[in-house]
Amino acid sequence: MIHLRLCFIGFGHAGQALARLLLNQKESLARRHRCRFSVTAVATRSRGGLVDADGIDLERVLENIRSRNRFSTQDNSLSSLTPTEMIRTVPADVVVEMTPLNISTGEPALTHIQTALSAGRHVITLNKGPIARAYRKLRDLAESSGKRLLFEGTVMDGFPVFNLVRETLPGCRILGFRGVLNSTTNFILCEMEQGKSFSEALAEARRMGIAEADPDQDLDGWDAAAKTAALINVLMDSSTTPEKVDREGIRRLDTEDLEKAGREGKTVKLVCEARRTDDGIQARVAPVPLVLSDPLARTEGASSTLTLFTDLMGPVTLTEENPGISQTAYAVLSDLLTLVRHIY
Ligand SMILES: NC(=O)c1ccc[n+]([C@@H]2O[C@H](COP(=O)([O-])OP(=O)(O)OC[C@H]3O[C@@H](n4cnc5c(N)ncnc54)[C@H](OP(=O)(O)O)[C@@H]3O)[C@@H](O)[C@H]2O)c1
């Protein structure tokens, strides 16, 4: 039986969903994959931290966290270590980085990942900031440390984008891609097509928990640009940043623009695209009117679609239907099982 000890950095929506998934899947993981996972450390920004080298009682922590905002003595394993101290000193095989996204710096995740790899831990991250800003540097650090850096959940949640190319399209070169990858803007555009104004559609996205309290990064195309940069860095072996992606968000669109597109038999989507040219990789994020037969045009609500253009397989299109937080947690589980399969 393989036993991996995990250090969680961040215990918000995604961290708690992952804890629930690991508890729910415990028996199946042992039976089908001959592995088990224990969590030896949990770091947060304001709730405090937990450390227990024998494994934190996640059931109890999840139960307690429902009624309080901070960890307490009832959780048994309170710790005053900072996240970087935990990463360096707590016995753990894998650091799971789940702190909030900062597109302009990649921090604090970037520092957490560098610290973890340098300390000889494998890293799994849900945070696209470091992959969009510093992938090559992190990949090289992982290689020189003999550790793995996995990040399936950074684009399209648990849907296997990076795994697809790495595991199932061997020998294919990615020539470019087109995708609808930001759920908030797609949901808003779909609502506006039904006649809602921009502000009504945004209010509905907030009510449904799809839009963040501060949705600027989505509306101005920054989140889409970060995903575009991450895909370019990893799948096209390049080195770019979100700022280098030509970017236009959806704020200038009104219902009239969408009605006009509808009269022409088109639908407007915020499209992320990149392609190899003689002058290097060209990348942009912009609202584009698409004919209805375009595979991206059928992306409804909070769903995502990505077409990869390959040299040997032609276009390959993937669609993820209305993902939730369970799919995000699954992304981490799939990376954990990748580690189990390939390393241990
Ligand atoms: N939610 C999704 O559907 C989804 C999908 C794909 C990817 N992701 C990515 O997953 C990551 C986590 O998302 P989330 O929804 O779980 O966010 P969240 O609910 O805001 O949780 C973030 C967690 O990180 C902790 N944190 C913040 N700054 C920290 C620091 N400097 N050191 C240690 N911990 C820190 C927070 O502490 P407190 O608890 O004290 O606030 C919280 O526990 C983000 O990068 C996000 O982009 C999320």
The ligand as an SDF file (V2000), in Angstrom:
LIG
                    3D

 48 52  0  0  0  0  0  0  0  0999 V2000
  -13.1880   27.3750   -6.6070 N   0  0  0  0  0  0  0  0  0  0  0  0
  -13.0780   26.8590   -7.8220 C   0  0  0  0  0  0  0  0  0  0  0  0
  -14.0680   26.4230   -8.4470 O   0  0  0  0  0  0  0  0  0  0  0  0
  -11.7290   26.7460   -8.4940 C   0  0  0  0  0  0  0  0  0  0  0  0
  -11.6170   26.0950   -9.7280 C   0  0  0  0  0  0  0  0  0  0  0  0
  -10.3460   25.9380  -10.3200 C   0  0  0  0  0  0  0  0  0  0  0  0
   -9.2470   26.4870   -9.6940 C   0  0  0  0  0  0  0  0  0  0  0  0
   -9.4080   27.1570   -8.5080 N   0  0  0  0  0  0  0  0  0  0  0  0
   -8.2220   27.7550   -7.8900 C   0  0  0  0  0  0  0  0  0  0  0  0
   -8.0070   27.1370   -6.6330 O   0  0  0  0  0  0  0  0  0  0  0  0
   -7.4210   28.0670   -5.7300 C   0  0  0  0  0  0  0  0  0  0  0  0
   -8.2630   28.0800   -4.4600 C   0  0  0  0  0  0  0  0  0  0  0  0
   -9.5940   28.4510   -4.7730 O   0  0  0  0  0  0  0  0  0  0  0  0
  -10.7280   28.5040   -3.6400 P   0  0  0  0  0  0  0  0  0  0  0  0
  -12.0050   28.6970   -4.3590 O   0  0  0  0  0  0  0  0  0  0  0  0
  -10.5540   27.3720   -2.6900 O   0  0  0  0  0  0  0  0  0  0  0  0
  -10.3090   29.8590   -2.8900 O   0  0  0  0  0  0  0  0  0  0  0  0
  -10.7900   30.3340   -1.4290 P   0  0  0  0  0  0  0  0  0  0  0  0
  -12.0950   29.7040   -1.0820 O   0  0  0  0  0  0  0  0  0  0  0  0
  -10.6520   31.8060   -1.4120 O   0  0  0  0  0  0  0  0  0  0  0  0
   -9.6820   29.6920   -0.4530 O   0  0  0  0  0  0  0  0  0  0  0  0
   -8.3470   30.1180   -0.4610 C   0  0  0  0  0  0  0  0  0  0  0  0
   -7.6360   29.5630    0.7570 C   0  0  0  0  0  0  0  0  0  0  0  0
   -6.2810   30.0290    0.7360 O   0  0  0  0  0  0  0  0  0  0  0  0
   -5.9600   30.5800    2.0160 C   0  0  0  0  0  0  0  0  0  0  0  0
   -4.9060   31.5850    1.8620 N   0  0  0  0  0  0  0  0  0  0  0  0
   -4.9640   32.8250    1.3250 C   0  0  0  0  0  0  0  0  0  0  0  0
   -3.7540   33.4200    1.3360 N   0  0  0  0  0  0  0  0  0  0  0  0
   -2.9110   32.5270    1.9240 C   0  0  0  0  0  0  0  0  0  0  0  0
   -1.5420   32.5500    2.2630 C   0  0  0  0  0  0  0  0  0  0  0  0
   -0.7730   33.6060    2.0050 N   0  0  0  0  0  0  0  0  0  0  0  0
   -1.0100   31.4560    2.8670 N   0  0  0  0  0  0  0  0  0  0  0  0
   -1.7570   30.3630    3.1580 C   0  0  0  0  0  0  0  0  0  0  0  0
   -3.0780   30.2800    2.8610 N   0  0  0  0  0  0  0  0  0  0  0  0
   -3.6400   31.3570    2.2580 C   0  0  0  0  0  0  0  0  0  0  0  0
   -7.2610   31.1620    2.5140 C   0  0  0  0  0  0  0  0  0  0  0  0
   -7.1880   31.3580    3.9190 O   0  0  0  0  0  0  0  0  0  0  0  0
   -8.4860   31.8050    4.7740 P   0  0  0  0  0  0  0  0  0  0  0  0
   -9.3320   30.5440    4.8810 O   0  0  0  0  0  0  0  0  0  0  0  0
   -7.9480   32.2060    6.0740 O   0  0  0  0  0  0  0  0  0  0  0  0
   -9.1360   32.8950    3.9850 O   0  0  0  0  0  0  0  0  0  0  0  0
   -8.2280   30.0350    2.0890 C   0  0  0  0  0  0  0  0  0  0  0  0
   -8.1870   28.9770    3.0280 O   0  0  0  0  0  0  0  0  0  0  0  0
   -7.3730   29.4110   -6.4670 C   0  0  0  0  0  0  0  0  0  0  0  0
   -6.1010   29.6210   -6.9990 O   0  0  0  0  0  0  0  0  0  0  0  0
   -8.3900   29.2380   -7.5750 C   0  0  0  0  0  0  0  0  0  0  0  0
   -8.1090   30.0490   -8.7020 O   0  0  0  0  0  0  0  0  0  0  0  0
  -10.5930   27.2820   -7.8890 C   0  0  0  0  0  0  0  0  0  0  0  0
  1  2  1  0
  2  3  2  0
  2  4  1  0
  4  5  1  0
  4 48  2  0
  5  6  2  0
  6  7  1  0
  7  8  2  0
  8  9  1  0
  8 48  1  0
  9 10  1  0
  9 46  1  0
 10 11  1  0
 11 12  1  0
 11 44  1  0
 12 13  1  0
 13 14  1  0
 14 15  2  0
 14 16  1  0
 14 17  1  0
 17 18  1  0
 18 19  2  0
 18 20  1  0
 18 21  1  0
 21 22  1  0
 22 23  1  0
 23 24  1  0
 23 42  1  0
 24 25  1  0
 25 26  1  0
 25 36  1  0
 26 27  1  0
 26 35  1  0
 27 28  2  0
 28 29  1  0
 29 30  1  0
 29 35  2  0
 30 31  1  0
 30 32  2  0
 32 33  1  0
 33 34  2  0
 34 35  1  0
 36 37  1  0
 36 42  1  0
 37 38  1  0
 38 39  2  0
 38 40  1  0
 38 41  1  0
 42 43  1  0
 44 45  1  0
 44 46  1  0
 46 47  1  0
M  CHG  2   8   1  16  -1
M  END
$$$$
